[in-house]
Amino acid sequence: MKRFSLIFTALLAFLLPSYVWAKDDSPAYIGRYAENAKDKSAINVVIEKFSKAIEEKDAVLLQSLFMHDDILFISPPTQDVIDTVRKDNPSFMKSHPSKQAEIFANYISTSEATNKERFFNVNIVQDGNFALVYFDYDFLADGKAINHGIEVWNMFRIDDEWRIASVTWSTNMMTN
């Protein structure tokens, strides 16, 4: 009997937090967003322009999509890379890396390779002047996928135009 009691207590301790977490007692306004088809269409145009800018090596177009020239634009490196770089630069990944979007735009415009980013499973969640855009991607150089992952954009509508406020993504390098 003592063993049954111990097993029951362990199961209860394991399952009860799941039930409490899953219980939805949020206010009615949670999950209701101020979104509309016109804005989502405009956001999709930004996505298309981003892709076009990469393919056409158009740094000016790419940078015009950003809210300003110093947005957060970063993919977290692996811990091994962080540890290696911190040997020479102890502050690596401890502060906002400057001008990364501009550096990317310059890379795109000067790269000898033909680059392309493809977007899959695009999701747009809009609430008024803010939108969260997330999708799966792959990045191709000369027609060959070199990396892939998840990409997330925060976007703001300012002066009736949607602009990218931040870009973050995972990077999974291809091994072939």
N, C-alpha and C positions, 0 to 999 in steps of 0.2 A: 504494500500500500504506500509506503514511504517513497518508493521508486516512482510509482504512478504520480504521486503528488509533485515530485521533483520534475518529472517530464511535463506534466500539465502546466506547472508554473513557468517552466522554460518556454513552452509553446506560447503561453499567454504573453509573456514578456516580449517574445519575438513578433507575434501577430498583432497585438494591441496597438503599437505605434503605427503600423501600416494602416490599420482601420482609422485611427484618429487623423492621420495625414490625408487619407483619401476622402474623409468626410468633407463635403462641400457646404460650408455654411457662410460662404462669402456673400457680400451685399449684391443686390441685383445689378448694380452698375458695373461690377467687375466683369471684364471680358467683352464689354460693349464699347466699340471704338467708333470714333467719328471718321469714317472712311467713305470713299466714293470712287466710282469707276473712272471718272475723269482724272483724279489724282493717281490712281494705280496705273492708268495708261501713260501718264506723264513720267512716272517712275520707270516703267518699262522702256520708255524712250531713252532715259539716262543709261539704262543697262545696255541697250543697243549701241548707243554712242560710245560707251566705255569699250565695248568689244571692237567697234569700228576703229577707234583711236589706236588700239593695240595693233590691229591688222594693218592699218595704213601708216603706222609709225608717226602718228600725229600727236606730239607732246602738247601742243597748244590746245587741241580739242580735249585731250585727257585732263589737263589741268583746269580747263574751264568747267569741268564737272564737279570740282571740289569746292567746298565752302570757302576755303582759303588755302594758302600755299603751305600750311604747316599742320595739316590734319593728322590724326593718329593713323598710321599706315604701317602695319607690322604683322609679322607671323612669328609666333614664339619658336625659337630654336630648341633643339633637344637639350637636355641637361648636360650631356657630354660637351656640346658646343659651348654652352654657357660657362661651364667650368674651365674649359680651355682658354676662352677669350678673357675671362676674369683674371687669369694669371698675369696678363699685361694691362688689363683695364678693369679694375675692381668694381667700377660702377656700372658695368655692362648689364643691361636689362633692369636697372634700378631707377631709371629716369626716362622721360619721354624722348625717344630718338627723333631728332629734328630733321625736317625736310625730306623724309623718306618717300613721300608721294612724288615730290619733285625729282628725286633721284631715280625713281621708277620711270617716270615720264621721260626723262633724259635717256635712260637705258633703252626704253622702247624705241625712241626716235633714232638712236645711233647704232642699235644692234644690227649686226650683219645677218643674223638669222631672221627668217620669216616667222613671227610670233603670232599666236592666237590663243585667246582664252575662251573656253566653251563653258556655258552655264547650263546646269541641269537641275530639275526639281526646284525651280525658283518659287520662293514664298515671300509675299509682301504683307506685312501687318502695318496698317496705317492708323494713326490716331491724330486727326487734325493736321498740324504742321510737322509732325514727326512720323517717320516710317522706319521700320526695321525690315531689311531685306536680307534673306539668307538663302543659300543655295549650295549645291555641290558644283565643283568646277574641275576642269583639267586645263593645264597650260601646255601648249604645244610649241616646239621650236622646230622649224623646217618640217612640219607635218608629223612630228613624233612627240607623243605625250612625254613630258619630262617630270611633271609632278601633278598631284591632284589633292583634293581635300574639301573642306567646308569653308565657305567665305561668308562673312557677315558685314553688311553696311548699315550704318546709321545715317539716315538722311533727314534733312530739314527743308521745309518749304520757306523760302525767304524771298521777298519781292515777287511772289507768285511763281517762283521757279524752284524746282527740287534740286538740291545740291547734296553731294556726299560729304558728310561730316567726319566719318571714320571708316576705315577698312581694316578688318582683321581676318586672318585666315590660318588654317592649318596647312602644313606642307608635308606631303608624303612623296618622297622622291621615288621615281620609277627605277627599277633595278635592272631593266633589260638594256 
